[in-house]
Amino acid sequence: MTPSQVAQSDYGINIPQIPGFIYVQGGRVMTYRSVYATVSSFYIGINEVTQAQFMNVMGFNPTNFGDHPNCPADSITWYHAIAYCNKRSILEGLTPCYTYSGHGFDPGVWPAGWQADNLAQQYISCDWDANGYRLPAEMEWQFAVKGGLLSQGYDYSGSDDIASVAWYAYNSGGVTHDVGLKQANELGIFDMTGNVYEWCWDIAGDWPNVDVTDYHGPSSGWERVFRGGGWSSAPGACYVWQRQYTLPTYTIDYFGFRVCRTHAYIT
């Protein structure tokens, strides 16, 4: 099946198409030692969020590589990504996914200094039913990087040959590159391996040891998951199963993100 055939087959209904996004029909993905996660259908960005997209929404560009509009946004904290999702949702008249306890969903009125405070993450919650933009849950990311229902079981996202799908330590020249230049994965998604690491929603923790459905990570903890490898990563750090995590305030020039939307509420 092709990605378009998968999109048309879900529940026998016509699936709305969203420019810049791939529809991912839900299914099961193995997480750890034959434990499976069932993932509901969702939309995910075909590309990582670019410098131009980030600048247009946020009004600043934190990049370490100069003005390259089609390169992925880099030097992104988890908090940057959360704020971008809500601000873009507001700009487009969508319902934001993230709320700061007692302060609503507009990051512009959240408590002063929240983006520099690692403790602030405990006050941020996600409405998974909202139709706005959000970070992928780690299980969604894991399903998509492997190619969803079209998976061929590759070591990297779309191939066993990392150079064909990724900008990484041995071919990047020490910089990011325009999104979408390498081969896409089975679903038609670019750069899930390499270019920049991608933040997920989840608090870091051990994967469940029982089968789960629409799992969104542990309920408490201080570090957030990032996945995929970046322009400076060795091949071993780019495998589709590799997981890493750090504090939400951490920033470095190989950290970026891509966004998702929940499919059931798209009309």
Secondary structure, DSSP 8 states (H G I E B T S, - for coil): --HHHHHHHGGGS-----TTEEEE--EEEEEETTEEEEE--EEEESS--BHHHHHHHHS----SS---TTSB--S--HHHHHHHHHHHHHHTT---SEEETTTBS-GGGS-TTGGG-GGGGGGEEE-TT-SS-B---HHHHHHHHTTGGG----SBTTBS-HHHH---TTTSTTS---TT-S---TTS---SSSSSEEEEEEE-----SS-EES----SS-S-EEEES--TT--GGG-STT--EEE-TT---TTEE---EEEGGG--
